[in-house]
Amino acid sequence: MADARVVVLVRDGCHLCDDALAAVTEICGRLDVGWSMKDVDSDPKLRAAYTDHVPVTLVDGKVLSYWFLEQDALVAALLQPPILGSDHA
């Protein structure tokens, strides 16, 4: 995931996750930005930290949103230069 500026933490059967993924797919595609998704239930630490908050959208390793992704906020975050040395979740 080193080349993914955006990481979306999701869960199977989550309709808000589907909405966030659709927005991230469109915006990151338009801006040519790498992104990935990770099932929050696949990692005990992520599950403990975010279980009731999915989807969680991270940009450069920092939380941008819980539950609802504001598309304008994602675009604004991605127009900023990447944070050097971030682990991108």
N, C-alpha and C positions, 0 to 999 in steps of 0.2 A: 504493500500500500504506500510505498515511499513516494510514488508519483501522484497520489490522489490528494488533492487539496481539500476535497469534500468527502466526508464519510457520513453515511446515514445508517444509524442503528435502527434496525427494524425487527419485527416479529411476524411470523406467519399468521394470517387471518386478520391483520390490522388494516382497516380501511384508511386510516390516517397515514399509515406507512405508504400505502399505494399512492395516495395523493402527493406525499412528499417526494417519492421516487419519480413520479411523472414530472414534477416541477424541476427536480435536480437534473434529470435526463435532458430536458429541454434546455435549461439555462446553461448547464455545463457543456452541452453539445454546441450551443450557439457561441459560447465564449472560448471553446476549445480548452476546457479545464478538465483535468483528470478527476474522477470520482470513483467511489466504491461503496458497497453496502456490506453490513455485517449483521448477522442475526444475533440479537442481544442475548438470546437463550443459549447460544453456542459457547459462551464464556462466562463462568461463574462470577467473575469480578464485574463484568459489564451488567450481567443480570441483577446482581445485588445493588449496583449503583443506579441503574436506569429502568428497572422493571416496570414501574408505573408511569414512565415518562416518554415512551416511544410514540412516534419516531423522534429520535434525537439527531439533529443535523450539526455536524462539526465542520468548521473551516479552519484549516491549518492547526488542527488539534484542539481548538477551543470551541465550546458549545455556542452555536448561533441560535438554535431554537429547540424547544420541546414541543411536542404535539402538533402544532400548526407551523408550517414554514411560510414565512412572509417572503414572497419572491423578490420584492424590491430590496430587502435586507440582504438576501443572498447575492444578488447582483452587485450591490454596493461593496460587500465584503470581498467578492472576487475581483473587483476592479482595483483593490489595494494590492500592493506587492506581497508575495508570499512571505510569511514570517520565517526567517532563516533559522535553521536548527530545530524547527518544530517536528514533532514525531508523527504528525498527521493521524493520531489515534492509532 
